[in-house]
Amino acid sequence: SKAVSSMKKEIQKTPATEEGDPSGQPRVIFKLFIHTVAMFTLPFIAYYKTRNYVHMDLEMTFLQGYIYGAVAAVIVVNLIIASYVYQALAED
């Protein structure tokens, strides 16, 4: 009986997660949209900017430019994913 009442108190303390509760949905959708746009654009920008910088400014070979560009794009993707996960965990 005491365990049930303490569980009810804990449930009441937690935020509502029902589908019918729209209080946090616009914020969540906005964060998802921002991260989706970032995931689509930022890796391409990082790839091409890094590739051109390595090839033109540092005068390395095309292959090295491609490799450094790909590494930069992978790093950007991982940073975006980490940002999304961090924001999702910090939301609670």
C-alpha positions as CSV (number, residue, x, y, z in Angstrom):
1,S,0.0,0.0,0.0
2,K,2.8,2.4,0.9
3,A,4.7,1.4,-2.2
4,V,1.7,2.1,-4.4
5,S,1.2,5.5,-2.9
6,S,4.9,6.4,-3.3
7,M,4.7,5.2,-7.0
8,K,1.6,7.4,-7.5
9,K,3.6,10.4,-6.1
10,E,6.5,9.7,-8.4
11,I,4.2,9.4,-11.4
12,Q,2.6,12.7,-10.5
13,K,6.1,14.4,-10.3
14,T,7.1,13.2,-13.8
15,P,6.0,15.4,-16.8
16,A,3.1,14.2,-18.9
17,T,4.2,12.1,-21.8
18,E,0.8,11.3,-23.3
19,E,0.3,11.9,-27.0
20,G,-2.6,14.2,-26.2
21,D,-0.4,16.6,-24.2
22,P,0.8,19.2,-26.7
23,S,2.7,21.4,-24.1
24,G,6.2,20.3,-25.2
25,Q,5.5,19.1,-28.8
26,P,6.3,22.4,-30.6
27,R,9.7,22.6,-28.9
28,V,10.6,19.0,-29.6
29,I,9.5,19.3,-33.3
30,F,11.6,22.5,-33.6
31,K,14.7,20.8,-32.2
32,L,14.2,17.9,-34.5
33,F,13.8,20.2,-37.5
34,I,16.9,22.2,-36.6
35,H,19.0,19.0,-36.2
36,T,17.6,17.6,-39.4
37,V,18.6,20.7,-41.4
38,A,22.0,20.7,-39.7
39,M,22.5,17.0,-40.5
40,F,21.7,17.7,-44.2
41,T,23.7,20.8,-44.7
42,L,26.6,21.1,-42.3
43,P,28.5,17.9,-43.4
44,F,28.4,19.0,-47.0
45,I,29.7,22.4,-46.2
46,A,32.4,21.0,-44.0
47,Y,33.4,18.5,-46.7
48,Y,33.7,21.0,-49.5
49,K,35.3,23.8,-47.5
50,T,37.9,21.4,-46.0
51,R,38.6,19.8,-49.3
52,N,39.1,23.1,-51.1
53,Y,41.2,24.5,-48.2
54,V,43.5,21.5,-48.2
55,H,43.9,21.4,-51.9
56,M,44.1,25.1,-52.7
57,D,45.6,26.8,-49.6
58,L,47.8,23.9,-48.3
59,E,48.6,22.7,-51.8
60,M,48.1,19.0,-51.0
61,T,47.0,16.4,-53.5
62,F,43.3,15.9,-54.5
63,L,43.3,12.6,-52.6
64,Q,44.5,14.2,-49.4
65,G,41.8,16.9,-49.9
66,Y,39.1,14.2,-50.3
67,I,40.3,12.4,-47.2
68,Y,40.5,15.5,-45.0
69,G,37.1,16.6,-46.3
70,A,35.5,13.2,-45.5
71,V,37.0,13.2,-42.0
72,A,35.7,16.8,-41.4
73,A,32.2,15.7,-42.5
74,V,32.2,12.6,-40.2
75,I,33.3,14.8,-37.3
76,V,30.5,17.3,-38.0
77,V,27.9,14.4,-38.2
78,N,29.1,13.1,-34.9
79,L,28.9,16.5,-33.3
80,I,25.3,17.0,-34.5
81,I,24.3,13.6,-33.2
82,A,25.9,14.3,-29.8
83,S,24.2,17.7,-29.6
84,Y,20.8,16.1,-30.3
85,V,21.3,13.4,-27.7
86,Y,22.6,15.9,-25.1
87,Q,19.6,18.2,-25.6
88,A,17.2,15.2,-25.4
89,L,18.8,14.0,-22.1
90,A,19.0,17.5,-20.7
91,E,15.3,18.1,-21.4
92,D,14.2,16.0,-18.5
